[in-house]
Amino acid sequence: MFELVGRLVKRPPGPARVREGIPILELLGTHDAELGAQIDDSAHRSDPRSVPHRRIDMDALWAEVVRDRGAEGTPRYLDHDWQRTELCRRSLVKLAQEFSSDSYGPDQRVRFRRFGMVNWLLQTTDSPEEPDSQHGRLVIRRLRDREFARRRLFRLTGGSSAESALTGQVQWWAQLFGLVLAPLIWFRLWRLVGQEYRWLLKQPYMAPADPGTFTGFALRLTQPRWGREDPEQISRLMVNAFLEDLRVAYRRRHPLRPAGYRRTAHCTAWLQGATAANGGRNLARLIATVRNDTGAFDPLLLVLTRPEDPREPVQVRNVNDDPSPYDAWLEELAGPVRDRSPGFWYLPVRIPAPVPPDDPDVHLHAGRTARASRWQLPRPPRWAGRTVRRTVAALLVLATVATTAAYVRDARADEAAWSRRHCGLDRGDPDAATVWKTDRTNECVGIAPHGFAFGAADARVRTTLRVITRQNEEAERIHEATPDRPLITLIHLSALLSSPGGHPSGSLAYAREQLQGAAAAQRRQLDATRSNAPVVRIFTASAGSGMRYGRDVGREIGELMRTDPTIAGVTGLDQSRSATVDTIAELTRIGLPMIATTLSADSLPGYSALYMQVSPQNRREADIAAAYARHMLDEGRLKKRSVRIMYSLDPSDTYSSNLRDDATRSFESAGFHVTRQGYAPDTRLGNTLTGATPSEVGKTACGYEGLVFFTGRTEDFMTVAESVNTRCGHTPPAFLGGDDIGRLGADPDKRRSLARVPYEFLDFTVGSAGCDGQSDLYATMRQLFPEECASAPDTSLDGHAALAFDAVNLHLTALAHLQDTAPRLPLTPAALWHGLSGIHGDDALDGESGKIDFGGVVDQQVPIDKLISVQHVEGGKRPRQIGFCGLLGGSEQSSWCPEPEIRRSH
């Protein structure tokens, strides 16, 4: 008998399709109590772990049901059929409590989700009366509370302590969502996807009257007697739910879920004294019926003990039959598939009488019984053991940690590399995506719509950019509040905010003044009272030293135009170099009109019809330089009628070579003896040219009795002047520089370093304006940049701000003209370019840098008779204007100026 039960208890290895069936074992005899105690002992002592089992005294349990629910006339009374259903429920509850306990190890627990749900619903109400209208809501609410109570997270967040702890610590809406809305949303979703909920709607019992929703099904279970449900169907539903929970727990799906592989013994239910009268036989019949109905294997060994009936319906076998009772039953199971009655699952076996104590072989039988009662269960696979599982879990955790650490390290390295490529900005910075650091010169270039300073350390530059950023935000707010005022964006593209190697640029003062001039024009436009006056944003952009990355920045501007249709034009553009020509070509390709502030090379207008400038050309600058040289000669400031033109040997410096050639022509026409002296620019700027250095040509200037006309760049002029200061500082030659030297005039620190070397330079603006003046530009600068005005006695405020101010105002004047002549025309780049050509005659701009008149000719891209002044610097003081040529309101130009261009054109 012990060998038979021990064989049925063992769970064979392998997938479900080759598992052996498990019969309902009926042990017939009068010694069931003694045998049950011995079987319990064997189940506890089995190796390597105990067999999950529970013995139920059916007579005692039936008596309990009758006592609780059999008294007629009481609210809890059940008729005989429902009493049998209640017996079934209580039996299954006892088995579920045993199999879900920790008695057999935490990894052997069975979670009875389906049966637990059915049992809870059946226990909700006991009344056969019709439920009230709120019954459904009450059931769902109690079911929700049950789900919350079963889950640790909701237990922690559902109490009043959690609410009081969060009060004042988090926002009220976050507290409302986390403590109220999120649990409700989770419960609604769980009712749709939870395994037990979906299973209840798909199982076969009670289905005909089911309305198709879980709520309707649940309400039927809470009031089965009122709904006149069939108690047989209720019993089958409970049994099916119980067996399905066992099937799921014992399922061997895959190695990643080893719990099913560690279950090597079937769950055993021992119904002691099961008869038809106490309902035990009925419970066995229900299990057999459900097995037939579902056709699914379940890992439950059901053992019944009862006295043998002389009229048994099936053959009763002896334990020592050959073949054994189980083998004979398996032969029938393996036979042809046919309709099986519930009785097929029964295997009745006669219990042999115990060996009498006086039997001579009692010791031999005791030894055999002791060996047979020590059940040896199959050991689970080593990989499914808890030690291996914990080891694998630890290795997985370590691997995950290592992988995560490597990922975090690589992510940080990638983030750091990305930040380095984008000038030290992180991904959250709004300017990071449109700025980058160059590999060759280590400069920050790109577009900064939100005020990035491109590495400039000058606090006043940063302050200027912050002012522009604030005004950009204000422009957006004005446009949003007043849609009739269109939003226009101008790009101020400069080469002066960065320098090779990331070193501070010596031209920041020059660049700062240009930005301040643009900011002043923007401010005045924001304050305009005209109802349809455009509001303007200014995006700063840097093309790197020498404009060498202008083409790349132009392409980035084109990409930005795809997402920002308000971009209409470009101002700025520094230094007449070949890289500047490439920049103009790229801006032309993307269709943006340009207004350059300081460019003066003669050839630039020929590269693009979209290009215009507010400054004069080099040929006019050369003519004025020659005229001023004659004036110097007349005043006796030159000992000889000769001029030495110093120029850069850099072939990419279009400005220097062009001004050199124009100056040669103009000075020769004025009767001067002309010599030309080239130099190789400072190698720190990335040049590898051969030739005399600026310092060497500076030494040769000492003792020169004519005029030294410098057509190069500010940084090279400083080197020349420093060499002169060292060699002949008390008797320096007469220096006249081109307009590029205006950068030096704008920097008080640089001027003071050359206090012994006086020099003059040509400038494209008027030098008499100041913060205390009444001009539009400087009155606005006094409002925006009071610190500049505070240092006005030492700082040049008379040049580059005016050019940038006029460049922005040219765009705005063209837009205003378009609004007057074609009010419905969209303010696009093409429309803006068309409007610029109309700035002439009475519509000319009376700018801060002089009058800007394009002459009314279609291909005229340079102002006629544009103002050029002569600035004198001595003793490190701020520049002083000593004359000018060109149109400036009603002022008369200097007497020594050449003939006006407009007169020559006629």
Beta strands, then each sheet from edge to edge (+ up, - down):
strand 1: 24-28
strand 2: 53-57
strand 3: 267-272
strand 4: 300-306
strand 5: 317-318
strand 6: 346-350
strand 7: 435-437
strand 8: 444-448
strand 9: 487-494
strand 10: 535-542
strand 11: 567-572
strand 12: 594-596
strand 13: 611-613
strand 14: 642-648
strand 15: 673-679
strand 16: 707-710
strand 17: 734-737
strand 18: 759-763
strand 19: 845-847
strand 20: 850-852
strand 21: 868-873
strand 22: 880-885
sheet 1: 2+ 3+ 4+ 1+ 6+ 5+
sheet 2: 7+ 8- 10+ 9+ 11+ 12+ 13+
sheet 3: 15+ 14+ 16+ 17+ 18+ 21- 22+
sheet 4: 19+ 20-
end
